[in-house]
Amino acid sequence: MKMKNYNSVAVDAGMGLVLRLNWLFTQIDQAAEAGKYDKWNNILDRVWTNLSFKIRMETKVDKDGKIISIDYHKQDIKEYNFLSQKIEREKNNWAMATRQGKVNTSKMIRKRWYHAVQQKDIWLRVLMHKLKLYLKEFERAPGTAAFGGLGQ
Protein backbone atom coordinates (compact mmCIF):
# COMPACT_ATOMS: atom_id res chain seq x y z
CA MET A 1 0.00 0.00 0.00
CA LYS A 2 1.42 3.37 -1.06
CA MET A 3 1.24 6.31 1.37
CA LYS A 4 0.34 9.80 0.23
CA ASN A 5 2.85 12.56 0.75
CA TYR A 6 0.71 15.27 2.33
CA ASN A 7 3.58 17.75 2.32
CA SER A 8 3.49 17.86 -1.48
CA VAL A 9 -0.31 18.27 -1.39
CA ALA A 10 0.10 21.35 0.82
CA VAL A 11 2.73 22.75 -1.53
CA ASP A 12 0.49 22.09 -4.54
CA ALA A 13 -2.50 23.75 -2.83
CA GLY A 14 -0.39 26.74 -1.83
CA MET A 15 1.03 27.06 -5.33
CA GLY A 16 -2.50 26.93 -6.76
CA LEU A 17 -3.48 29.84 -4.52
CA VAL A 18 -0.41 31.84 -5.54
CA LEU A 19 -1.16 31.23 -9.23
CA ARG A 20 -4.83 32.25 -8.80
CA LEU A 21 -3.88 35.40 -6.93
CA ASN A 22 -1.24 36.28 -9.52
CA TRP A 23 -3.81 35.85 -12.31
CA LEU A 24 -6.35 37.95 -10.41
CA PHE A 25 -3.86 40.76 -9.79
CA THR A 26 -3.01 40.82 -13.49
CA GLN A 27 -6.72 41.36 -14.18
CA ILE A 28 -6.91 43.98 -11.41
CA ASP A 29 -4.12 46.02 -12.98
CA GLN A 30 -5.80 45.86 -16.39
CA ALA A 31 -9.19 46.94 -15.03
CA ALA A 32 -7.65 49.77 -12.98
CA GLU A 33 -5.65 51.06 -15.94
CA ALA A 34 -8.78 50.97 -18.14
CA GLY A 35 -10.78 52.93 -15.54
CA LYS A 36 -13.28 50.08 -15.09
CA TYR A 37 -13.90 50.59 -11.38
CA ASP A 38 -16.74 48.08 -11.06
CA LYS A 39 -14.68 45.34 -12.69
CA TRP A 40 -11.66 46.30 -10.57
CA ASN A 41 -13.77 46.06 -7.41
CA ASN A 42 -15.35 42.75 -8.47
CA ILE A 43 -11.92 41.20 -8.99
CA LEU A 44 -10.80 42.54 -5.61
CA ASP A 45 -13.78 40.67 -4.16
CA ARG A 46 -12.45 37.47 -5.80
CA VAL A 47 -9.08 38.09 -4.14
CA TRP A 48 -10.89 38.52 -0.80
CA THR A 49 -12.70 35.23 -1.38
CA ASN A 50 -9.40 33.47 -2.01
CA LEU A 51 -7.85 34.99 1.13
CA SER A 52 -10.78 34.55 3.48
CA PHE A 53 -10.16 30.82 3.95
CA LYS A 54 -7.62 31.87 6.57
CA ILE A 55 -10.17 33.88 8.55
CA ARG A 56 -11.91 31.93 11.30
CA MET A 57 -15.71 31.79 11.13
CA GLU A 58 -18.10 31.50 14.05
CA THR A 59 -21.25 29.36 13.79
CA LYS A 60 -24.19 30.27 16.02
CA VAL A 61 -26.78 27.60 16.80
CA ASP A 62 -30.08 27.63 18.66
CA LYS A 63 -30.97 25.31 21.58
CA ASP A 64 -31.94 22.54 19.11
CA GLY A 65 -28.61 22.71 17.31
CA LYS A 66 -30.10 24.41 14.23
CA ILE A 67 -27.66 26.85 12.59
CA ILE A 68 -28.79 30.45 13.00
CA SER A 69 -25.84 32.20 11.36
CA ILE A 70 -22.25 31.87 10.28
CA ASP A 71 -20.17 35.02 10.65
CA TYR A 72 -16.56 36.02 10.35
CA HIS A 73 -14.93 36.38 13.72
CA LYS A 74 -12.20 38.92 12.94
CA GLN A 75 -11.52 42.57 12.43
CA ASP A 76 -10.64 41.83 8.80
CA ILE A 77 -14.28 41.34 7.77
CA LYS A 78 -15.26 44.63 9.42
CA GLU A 79 -12.56 46.45 7.48
CA TYR A 80 -13.48 44.67 4.23
CA ASN A 81 -17.17 45.57 4.68
CA PHE A 82 -16.29 49.19 5.50
CA LEU A 83 -14.21 49.52 2.32
CA SER A 84 -16.87 47.80 0.18
CA GLN A 85 -19.59 50.10 1.52
CA LYS A 86 -17.39 53.16 0.90
CA ILE A 87 -16.92 52.09 -2.72
CA GLU A 88 -20.65 51.52 -3.19
CA ARG A 89 -21.48 54.91 -1.66
CA GLU A 90 -19.04 56.76 -3.96
CA LYS A 91 -20.29 54.82 -7.00
CA ASN A 92 -23.89 55.77 -6.18
CA ASN A 93 -22.90 59.42 -5.58
CA TRP A 94 -21.15 59.49 -8.95
CA ALA A 95 -24.16 57.94 -10.73
CA MET A 96 -26.49 60.51 -9.16
CA ALA A 97 -24.25 63.46 -10.07
CA THR A 98 -23.91 62.13 -13.63
CA ARG A 99 -27.71 61.73 -14.01
CA GLN A 100 -28.18 65.27 -12.76
CA GLY A 101 -25.64 66.59 -15.28
CA LYS A 102 -23.28 67.96 -12.62
CA VAL A 103 -20.08 67.53 -14.64
CA ASN A 104 -17.56 69.08 -12.20
CA THR A 105 -19.13 67.34 -9.21
CA SER A 106 -19.24 64.08 -11.16
CA LYS A 107 -15.50 64.28 -11.94
CA MET A 108 -14.66 65.01 -8.29
CA ILE A 109 -16.82 62.11 -7.06
CA ARG A 110 -15.38 59.74 -9.68
CA LYS A 111 -11.94 60.54 -8.27
CA ARG A 112 -13.20 59.67 -4.76
CA TRP A 113 -14.65 56.43 -6.17
CA TYR A 114 -11.26 55.63 -7.71
CA HIS A 115 -9.46 56.28 -4.41
CA ALA A 116 -11.97 54.12 -2.51
CA VAL A 117 -11.29 51.16 -4.84
CA GLN A 118 -7.56 51.87 -4.67
CA GLN A 119 -7.70 51.82 -0.87
CA LYS A 120 -9.39 48.40 -0.92
CA ASP A 121 -6.74 47.16 -3.37
CA ILE A 122 -3.93 48.33 -1.09
CA TRP A 123 -5.69 46.94 2.00
CA LEU A 124 -5.91 43.49 0.35
CA ARG A 125 -2.22 43.57 -0.52
CA VAL A 126 -1.38 44.44 3.10
CA LEU A 127 -3.63 41.59 4.26
CA MET A 128 -1.85 39.21 1.90
CA HIS A 129 1.47 40.30 3.37
CA LYS A 130 0.12 39.77 6.90
CA LEU A 131 -1.07 36.27 5.91
CA LYS A 132 2.39 35.61 4.41
CA LEU A 133 0.92 35.29 0.92
CA TYR A 134 2.77 38.20 -0.67
CA LEU A 135 6.27 38.73 -1.91
CA LYS A 136 8.97 38.82 0.73
CA GLU A 137 10.92 42.05 0.92
CA PHE A 138 14.69 41.78 0.69
CA GLU A 139 17.37 44.24 1.64
CA ARG A 140 19.78 43.13 -1.07
CA ALA A 141 19.32 44.04 -4.72
CA PRO A 142 18.37 41.28 -7.22
CA GLY A 143 21.65 41.93 -9.01
CA THR A 144 23.48 40.36 -6.07
CA ALA A 145 21.83 36.98 -6.71
CA ALA A 146 24.90 35.76 -8.62
CA PHE A 147 26.99 36.58 -5.57
CA GLY A 148 25.22 34.63 -2.87
CA GLY A 149 21.50 35.06 -3.45
CA LEU A 150 18.83 37.38 -2.19
CA GLY A 151 18.43 36.09 1.34
CA GLN A 152 18.82 38.31 4.37
N, C-alpha and C positions, 0 to 999 in steps of 0.2 A: 504494500500500500504506500503510495507516494504522498508526502506531506506538502501542504501549501506553504509557500514562503510569504507570510503576511507582511513582512517588511517591504517587499517589492510591490505588494498591493497598495500599501500606504504611499509609496513613492509614486506609483502610477496615478493614484487618485489625486495626489498633490500636484503632479505635473499637469493633469487634466484641468484642474482649477486654474493654474497659472496660464495655461494656453487659452482657456475661455476668457479670463480677465484681460489678457493681452489683446485678444480679438475684439473684446468689447471696448477697450480703451482706444483701439484704432478707429472704431466706429464713432466713439465719442469725439475724438479730435476732428474727424471729418464733418460731423454734424455741427460742432461748435464753429468751425471755420466757415461753414456754409450759412451760418446764422439761423439754423433750424433748431430753435430752443426747445420746442416740444419733443422732437426726436432725441436731442441731447439729454433732456431730462428723463425720457423713457429708458434710454440706455443706461443712465446712471441708476435707475431703479433696478435694472437687471444686474448691475454690479452689486447693489445692496443685497439682492436676493442671493447671489453667489456668496457673499460674505456673511450673511446672517445665520448660516449654519453654526457658526461659532458662538452665537449669542444664546444664552440659556433662556428657555421658555418656561412659564409657570402655568400649570393646568389647575383650574379651580373646579371642584366637584360639589354637588349638593349632598345631602345626607344619604341619598340612595346610590351614590356613586356615579350619577349622571353628570357628564361634562357640561359645565356652565359656560366656561370660556377658556381660551388659551391666549396668554399675553406674554410679550417680551418682558423680561425681568431686569432690564438694564437701562442705564442712562442713554445708551446709543440709540435706542428706538425713539426716545423723547426728542433727541437732537435731530434724528432723521425726519420725524414727523414735523418738527418745527420748520426745518428747511424746505420740506415738500409743501407745506402750507404757505410759506413765504413766496415760493415760486408761483403757486396757484393764484395767490392774491395779486401779485404783480402782473401775471398774465391776464387776469380778469380786468384789472385797472387799465392795462394797455388796450384790450379789446373795446372797453367802454369809451376811452378817449378817442380811439380810431373811429368808432361808429358815430361819435359826436363831431367828428371832423376837427378835433383839436390837435393840429399837426405838431406844434412845438411841445405840448404836453405829452403827446403820444411818443415822440422821440425820447423825451426825458424818462418816461415810464418804461419804454423798451430797454433803455440802458439799465434801469434798476432790475428789470426782469433778467437781463443778461447776467448782471452781477449776482443775483440770487441763485441762478443755475451754476454759475462759476463757483460760488461759495460751497454749494453742495458737492460739486466735483472735487474741490480741494479737500473738503471734509472727508469724503470717501477715501481719498488717497492717504490722508493722515490715519484714518481707521485701518486701512490696509497695512500701513507701516506698524501701527500698534499691534496688529494681529500677526505680525511678522510675515506678511504676504506681499511685501513691496521690496524694491531693490535695496540692498544694503549699501550704506554710504561708506566710502573708503577715503582715507586721508591721502593715499598715494595716487599719483596720476596713472591712467591706463598705460601710458608709454613705458612705465617701469616694469610691466609684466614680464618682459624678456630678462629682467634682472632680479628675479626673485618673486614675482607675482604681485597681486594686489592686496594681499592680506594685511591686517594691521599688526 
